[in-house]
Amino acid sequence: MSYDEPKIKVPRFNEASGFYTTRKRSKIMSKIRGKNTKPELRFRKALWKAGVRYRVNNKSIPGTPDVSIKKYRLAVFIDGEFWHGYNWDERKHKLKCNREFWIPKIERNMQRDREVNQQLSDMGFTVFRFWANEIKNDLKTCLNDVLVYLDIGDVNIQ
């Protein structure tokens, strides 16, 4: 992945661009969080319980990782399946509404994730990206991946 890959252009989501929204849809979308989601909180709580201290949403690190530890050059992102394109080749065909907005939007998010991974890698950081469902269904494995990297070892989680 190179930085000179052309950026995917995402159309503006407004009525002038032909996208119509309802008050109900607008209210639903306003409830979606970018920070402190349930999977993030669950992961951070388990990490803290394991004795690991970290920073949350550190803006001085590219991509503003959900969890970061500068001392170990570690960045952890917990990505939502819809927003970051989980199983994208299969799922993008199932989008029904506002496809001309959502497909470029999600593909740009995926492109930005690759760019951030490259930037962090160039800075000597190790990047962990977990899907929200991985945290929900297999927190122990996700946490152990990070703990093994930190050389802390296996830990018991309820």
N, C-alpha and C positions, 0 to 999 in steps of 0.2 A: 504494500500500500504506500503510495507516494502522496506527498502533500499537494502535488500539482494535478491530481485527479480533478476533473471539472466538478464543481459543486452542483448537486441536484437542486433545481429550482422548485420551490414549493409555492403554489398559488396562495394568495391571501384568502382567508376564510371569511368572506363577507358577502353581502347581498349583491354588491356591484360586480363581484366575480361569478355570480350565478349560484352561490351557495345560500340556501335558505335554512333558517334554523327556527325552532320554536322556543317559547319561554321555558317549557318543560325540559327540552334538550339542553338549553343554556344552563338551567339550574343543575341538571345532572353533571354536566361537564365542569361546572364550577366547584363541585365537591371532590374532583380528582386531585390528589395530592402529588406534589413533586418531591416533597421531603417528608421524613418521619412517617413513611407508610408502615403498615403493620409488619410486612416482612423485614423491613429495615430495623424496626424497633425490636423485633424478635431476635434478629441476628446480633444486634448491638448488646442486648441484655445478656445473651449467652456468652458473647465475647468478654463482657465486663465480669461476668460470673467466673470465667476461666482465668481472671486476673490480668487481662490485657487492657491497657489504657490506650486510648485512641482519640483522634479528632473527628468531628462530624462535619461534613460539607465544607471542607477547607477550601476557600476560594483561591488560595495562593498556589494550589496544585491544579494543573490543567484538567478540565472535565468536572471539577468540583466533586471528588469521590464521596460516596455515602459514608465511608469509613476510611481513614488514612492514618498511617504511622510513619512520619518522616524519618525517624531514626532507622527504621528497617526498610525504608523506601518501598512502602507497601500502599497500594490503592485498591479498595474494594468497592465495586459497584453492584447494586442489586437492581436488576432491570425488570420492568414490567413486560410481560409477554406481548401485549398488544403494541405498546409504544416502541419497543425495540426489535420487533420483527421475529419473534420466536417461530421457527418452522415456517418462515416467510414464503418460500416458493409454493408451499401447499395452501397456506392461509390467505394469501392476497387475492386469490380467485374467489374467495367466499365473501369478500367485502361487497355489500349491496349499495349502500348509500354514500354519496359524495366520493366515489372512487377517484375522481380526478384530483381531489385534495389529499385523501388519506394515503394513497399509494406513494406519491412523491414525498409526503410528510414522513412516513415511516421509513422509506428508503433513505431519506436524508438523515434521519436519526441513526440508522445503521451505519451510514457513511461517517457520520460524526463520531460514533463509537470507535470505529477503526482508526480515525485520525487521532483521537485522544489516546487510544492504546499505543499508537506509534510514538506520539509525543512523550508519553510517560516512559515508554521503553527506552527512547533516546536519552531520557534523563536518568536512566538507571533504575527506574521503578519496576516492581513486579506488580502486575495487574491481575486481580481476580474479578471475574464477572459471573455472578450467579443470577439465575432466573428467580423471580419471586416464588414460583411454584417449587423450585428446588429447596428454598428456605422453608417453605410451608411443609413439604413432604419429607425432606431429608436434611434437617438442620444439622444433625450430628456430622454428616459427611462434609458439608460445607464448612462448618466450624473447624473440623479436623484438618481440612486442606490448609486453612490459614494457620492453625497452630503448628502443623508440621513445618510450614515455611518459616515460622517464627522460632522453630526448634523448641517448642514447649511440650509437644507430644500430645498423646491422646487424653481426652477429658470426658468425664461422664456428664450427660445431660439428661434431664427429666423430660 
